[in-house]
Amino acid sequence: MQTVFVYGTLWAGEVSDISEAAARNEIAVPNLLGTASVKGHLFDFGLYPGLAIDEAGVDVIGNVYEIDDALVAVLDEIEAVYPGNEELFIARDVMLKVDGNVLNCRFYPVAPDAVKGLPEIRSGDWVEYRSTR
């Protein structure tokens, strides 16, 4: 089992809902552990957001799930993360506090150069932003 932080279209109810992705691939349903945040800047790519990591940024809100190891490959495919390709989304690990526990979580920020000229989502909350635009 692994933990993953999701901040955009992988959220429950969004277009790439993590639980639906697991079900489509006959993988155990992820277990929601709670909410957390990562410091950075969230950008609007149109159909999805991208998180640029920055300790001086805002709190970008997301959910943390415990997932079956088999789901990692599915998430990598959804986020188009491939070995040697760091043009858009990249896979990284981050330590996050969730309900008093510190967890090492996989997450998918974007390469810094990918956000040039895109509008920033200053609230750090993709779901709230998307529902009001």
Backbone torsions as a table, in degrees:
resi	resn	phi	psi	omega
1	MET	NA	147.8	177.7
2	GLN	-133.6	169.0	173.3
3	THR	-116.3	147.8	-179.5
4	VAL	-137.8	140.7	175.9
5	PHE	-102.4	124.3	178.8
6	VAL	-120.0	135.7	-174.0
7	TYR	-127.2	3.4	-175.4
8	GLY	-143.6	-119.1	-172.2
9	THR	-71.1	-8.8	175.7
10	LEU	-84.0	-9.5	177.7
11	TRP	-59.7	153.6	175.3
12	ALA	-56.7	132.0	178.8
13	GLY	87.7	-8.7	178.7
14	GLU	-90.6	173.3	-172.2
15	VAL	-58.9	-32.9	179.7
16	SER	-112.8	33.6	-178.2
17	ASP	-34.8	122.2	-175.1
18	ILE	-59.6	-37.4	179.7
19	SER	-69.7	-38.8	177.3
20	GLU	-67.6	-37.2	177.0
21	ALA	-62.2	-40.9	177.8
22	ALA	-64.2	-46.4	-178.5
23	ALA	-61.6	-42.6	179.0
24	ARG	-59.3	-29.2	-177.3
25	ASN	-104.3	12.8	178.6
26	GLU	53.8	45.2	177.8
27	ILE	-113.6	147.5	-178.9
28	ALA	-52.2	142.5	180.0
29	VAL	-64.5	133.2	177.8
30	PRO	-63.0	150.4	179.1
31	ASN	-103.6	115.8	179.1
32	LEU	-69.7	120.9	-179.9
33	LEU	-95.1	-25.6	179.9
34	GLY	150.3	-170.4	-178.7
35	THR	-103.5	148.3	177.6
36	ALA	-150.3	-179.6	176.5
37	SER	-145.3	155.2	177.0
38	VAL	-124.4	137.4	177.7
39	LYS	-73.6	130.6	178.9
40	GLY	171.3	-161.2	178.3
41	HIS	-127.5	129.5	-179.6
42	LEU	-100.2	133.0	-177.5
43	PHE	-122.1	149.6	-179.7
44	ASP	-92.1	111.4	176.7
45	PHE	-94.7	8.1	-178.7
46	GLY	103.7	-81.5	-178.8
47	LEU	-90.4	-8.5	-177.1
48	TYR	-156.3	161.7	177.2
49	PRO	-97.5	166.1	172.9
50	GLY	-136.8	134.8	-178.4
51	LEU	-103.0	119.0	173.0
52	ALA	-98.4	119.7	-177.1
53	ILE	-67.4	133.2	178.0
54	ASP	-162.7	113.0	-178.6
55	GLU	-59.3	-21.8	178.5
56	ALA	-91.4	3.7	-177.2
57	GLY	-82.8	-165.8	179.2
58	VAL	-90.1	170.7	173.4
59	ASP	-78.8	112.6	176.0
60	VAL	-90.6	119.3	-172.4
61	ILE	-83.2	142.6	176.1
62	GLY	-161.4	178.9	177.8
63	ASN	-111.7	148.8	177.8
64	VAL	-111.8	129.6	179.8
65	TYR	-121.7	146.9	166.5
66	GLU	-92.2	129.2	-175.1
67	ILE	-129.0	155.9	172.5
68	ASP	-67.8	141.7	-179.8
69	ASP	-53.7	-33.4	-178.7
70	ALA	-64.0	-22.5	-178.1
71	LEU	-75.2	-19.8	-179.6
72	VAL	-57.8	-45.6	179.9
73	ALA	-61.9	-37.0	178.1
74	VAL	-65.9	-45.5	179.1
75	LEU	-64.2	-40.6	176.8
76	ASP	-58.9	-40.2	179.1
77	GLU	-66.9	-44.8	178.5
78	ILE	-58.6	-42.8	-177.0
79	GLU	-87.3	2.7	179.9
80	ALA	54.1	47.8	177.2
81	VAL	-99.1	115.9	-178.8
82	TYR	-130.9	147.7	179.5
83	PRO	-53.6	131.9	177.9
84	GLY	80.4	-2.0	-179.3
85	ASN	-115.4	106.7	178.6
86	GLU	-124.7	44.4	-178.8
87	GLU	-83.0	-32.4	-179.0
88	LEU	-127.3	-94.7	179.6
89	PHE	-83.0	144.7	177.2
90	ILE	-131.0	151.8	178.2
91	ALA	-96.6	130.1	179.8
92	ARG	-140.1	168.2	173.7
93	ASP	-113.5	147.8	179.0
94	VAL	-145.7	143.0	175.7
95	MET	-88.9	124.4	-177.7
96	LEU	-130.0	148.0	176.7
97	LYS	-96.7	122.3	-179.3
98	VAL	-129.6	114.8	-179.6
99	ASP	49.1	44.8	176.4
100	GLY	84.1	-6.2	179.1
101	ASN	-105.6	138.2	175.6
102	VAL	-93.7	124.0	-175.7
103	LEU	-124.5	142.7	172.9
104	ASN	-87.3	114.8	-174.5
105	CYS	-117.4	139.7	170.1
106	ARG	-78.8	143.7	172.8
107	PHE	-153.8	172.4	-171.5
108	TYR	-125.6	81.4	173.0
109	PRO	-77.5	175.9	176.9
110	VAL	-105.4	156.8	174.6
111	ALA	-64.1	137.9	-176.3
112	PRO	-52.8	-37.5	-178.4
113	ASP	-71.3	-15.6	-175.5
114	ALA	-73.6	-16.0	-172.8
115	VAL	-98.6	-1.0	-177.3
116	LYS	-55.8	125.1	176.2
117	GLY	82.4	-1.1	-179.2
118	LEU	-89.6	150.1	177.7
119	PRO	-70.1	139.6	179.0
120	GLU	-89.4	141.5	175.4
121	ILE	-95.5	92.6	-170.3
122	ARG	-66.4	-22.5	179.3
123	SER	-72.8	-22.5	-176.5
124	GLY	75.9	12.3	-176.5
125	ASP	-125.9	101.7	-177.6
126	TRP	-61.1	-46.6	-174.9
127	VAL	-62.5	-45.5	177.8
128	GLU	-62.0	-46.3	-178.9
129	TYR	-60.6	-49.9	-176.5
130	ARG	-61.6	-36.4	-177.4
131	SER	-73.5	-14.4	-178.0
132	THR	-111.4	-2.6	-177.4
133	ARG	-87.8	NA	NA
